[in-house]
Amino acid sequence: MIKNGYLTIILILFCGNFLLAQEVVVPAWGGGADQTDLSFGFTFSYVTNNYKIVKKTNWRSPYYDPGTGKYITDSLNSISSTKLPGFAIGFITRYSLTDNLEVRSTPSLVFGDRSITYTYADPSQNVTKQMQPTIVDFPLSLKLKSDRIGNFRAYILGGVKYSEQIGKGQGDDANDDPLQKLVKTSSGYGSYEAGLGFDFYFEFFKLSPEIKISNSFGNVLVQEQQPFSAPISKLSLHTIMFSLLFE
């Protein structure tokens, strides 16, 4: 009888240890993304751009063209910039400073349209000036991460970036009619950015969905004496970027 009691106890302990072992989840390796101080990856992003516009005090005034000696536009009712979509592809280089802090750079090639719409007292003069630049971004960010909980962690980031236009996305309008002129912006400019995201660890890689907002420093408008630049005092670029990062 006593032997049967010992046997029962041993069986209960064995089964209990087995059940507890079944509940222990081994965290995914994540392809080793966090196992070394330095790691690499790539990113795909959906981008929206629009301009924040500061107008001159006399922005509504009709435009007087010194070349023809007359007013060539009616008075303005509004100047606005709508969000336009684009995309970006890039590479990731990250260096771990501590378990919860890393420095990261994600140089990217960005394809995104931008536009400014002008509405006049005479609706037949309404026009949208669209720009289609190709941009190379060089961001540098600090990423502050939470402790890892299983195969998940959250993070916030902030930093700066420099953007440079490549190619001739703004075209050459030197000999165009004044009403065919383009709105030109700086080929290179700096921005500050901030965002948040989540790290998900899988067996062979780490996936990080992330949303980031950036605003350019200073004035990106190239001032020219023409109908579409003259009413504007300052342009700054506002960008929202949703990214999937793979490491």
FENRACOR-V930753 format. One record per backbone hydrogen bond with DSSP energy under -1.0 kcal/mol. CO is the residue of the C=O (numbers start at 0). NH is the residue of the N-H. If there is no record, write none. Layout:
co=[CO & CO]
nh=[NH & NH]
This chain:
co=[0 & 1 & 2 & 3 & 4 & 5 & 6 & 7 & 8 & 9 & 10 & 11 & 12 & 13 & 14 & 15 & 16 & 17 & 18 & 28 & 29 & 31 & 36 & 38 & 40 & 41 & 42 & 43 & 44 & 45 & 46 & 47 & 48 & 49 & 51 & 53 & 53 & 55 & 57 & 59 & 62 & 64 & 64 & 69 & 74 & 77 & 79 & 83 & 85 & 86 & 87 & 88 & 89 & 91 & 92 & 93 & 94 & 99 & 100 & 100 & 101 & 102 & 103 & 104 & 106 & 107 & 108 & 109 & 110 & 113 & 115 & 116 & 117 & 118 & 118 & 121 & 122 & 126 & 128 & 130 & 132 & 133 & 134 & 135 & 136 & 137 & 139 & 140 & 141 & 142 & 143 & 148 & 150 & 151 & 152 & 153 & 154 & 155 & 156 & 157 & 158 & 159 & 160 & 161 & 162 & 163 & 172 & 176 & 177 & 183 & 186 & 188 & 189 & 190 & 191 & 192 & 193 & 194 & 195 & 196 & 198 & 199 & 201 & 202 & 204 & 205 & 206 & 207 & 208 & 209 & 210 & 211 & 212 & 213 & 214 & 219 & 223 & 225 & 228 & 230 & 233 & 234 & 235 & 236 & 237 & 238 & 239 & 240 & 241 & 242 & 243 & 244 & 245]
nh=[4 & 5 & 6 & 7 & 8 & 9 & 10 & 11 & 12 & 13 & 14 & 15 & 16 & 17 & 18 & 19 & 20 & 21 & 22 & 31 & 32 & 34 & 95 & 93 & 91 & 245 & 89 & 243 & 87 & 241 & 85 & 239 & 83 & 237 & 235 & 232 & 233 & 58 & 60 & 75 & 71 & 68 & 69 & 64 & 120 & 118 & 116 & 48 & 46 & 110 & 44 & 108 & 42 & 40 & 104 & 38 & 102 & 144 & 96 & 97 & 142 & 94 & 140 & 92 & 90 & 136 & 88 & 134 & 86 & 130 & 128 & 79 & 126 & 76 & 77 & 124 & 125 & 117 & 115 & 113 & 111 & 165 & 109 & 163 & 107 & 161 & 159 & 103 & 157 & 101 & 155 & 151 & 200 & 148 & 198 & 145 & 196 & 143 & 194 & 141 & 192 & 139 & 190 & 137 & 188 & 135 & 175 & 179 & 180 & 221 & 164 & 162 & 216 & 160 & 214 & 158 & 212 & 156 & 210 & 154 & 152 & 206 & 29 & 30 & 201 & 246 & 199 & 244 & 197 & 242 & 195 & 240 & 193 & 238 & 191 & 185 & 225 & 229 & 231 & 55 & 53 & 219 & 51 & 215 & 49 & 213 & 47 & 211 & 45 & 209 & 43 & 207 & 41]
